[in-house]
């Protein structure tokens, strides 16, 4: 199976799934931009209020337990 590829800081990286959507936390209204799921199964995202735009990780279960999609394309 051919995995999708994303370009991160000029480097091509194979990923399991591309999300490119916004999710909002159900209780504290934190907004995150979810980029993709890596080959290890982690969701790569960044906090929308983070000026440094640091990429962070969480599990698939954490994402869909605590967050709800508010903008973006459907999962592939």
C-alpha positions in Angstrom: 0.0 0.0 0.0 1.3 3.4 -0.9 1.2 5.9 2.0 0.5 9.6 1.4 3.5 12.0 1.6 3.6 15.5 3.2 6.3 18.1 2.9 7.5 19.3 6.4 10.1 22.0 6.4 11.3 20.9 3.0 11.5 17.2 3.9 9.1 14.6 2.5 7.6 12.4 5.1 5.4 9.4 4.6 2.2 9.4 6.8 -0.7 7.1 7.4 -3.5 9.6 7.0 -3.8 13.3 6.2 -6.3 15.3 8.2 -5.7 19.0 7.8 -8.6 20.1 10.0 -9.5 22.1 13.1 -10.7 20.4 16.2 -12.1 22.1 19.3 -11.9 20.7 22.9 -15.3 19.9 24.3 -14.9 21.7 27.6 -12.2 24.4 27.5 -12.7 25.5 23.9 -9.0 24.9 23.0 -8.6 25.0 19.2 -6.0 22.7 17.5 -5.0 22.2 13.9 -4.6 18.5 13.2 -2.2 17.8 10.3 -1.8 14.1 9.9 -1.4 10.6 11.5 2.2 9.4 11.4 3.2 5.8 10.7 3.5 5.1 14.4 -0.2 5.9 14.9 0.2 9.3 16.6 -1.8 12.3 15.6 0.4 15.3 14.8 -1.2 18.7 15.6 -0.4 22.2 16.7 -2.2 24.5 19.2 -3.7 27.4 17.3 -2.6 29.8 20.0 1.0 28.7 19.9 3.1 31.5 18.2 6.0 29.0 17.6 3.7 26.6 15.8 5.3 23.6 17.5 4.1 20.2 16.3 2.8 18.0 19.1 1.6 14.4 19.4 -1.5 12.7 20.8 -3.2 9.3 20.2 -6.1 8.7 18.0 -8.3 7.8 21.0 -7.3 11.1 22.8 -8.3 13.1 19.8 -11.8 11.7 19.3 -12.5 11.3 23.1 -11.8 15.0 23.9 -12.2 16.9 20.7 -14.8 17.6 18.0 -14.1 18.5 14.4 -15.2 22.0 13.6 -13.6 22.6 10.2 -11.8 20.6 7.5 -12.0 17.8 5.0 -13.3 14.3 5.7 -10.9 11.5 6.8 -9.5 9.6 3.9 
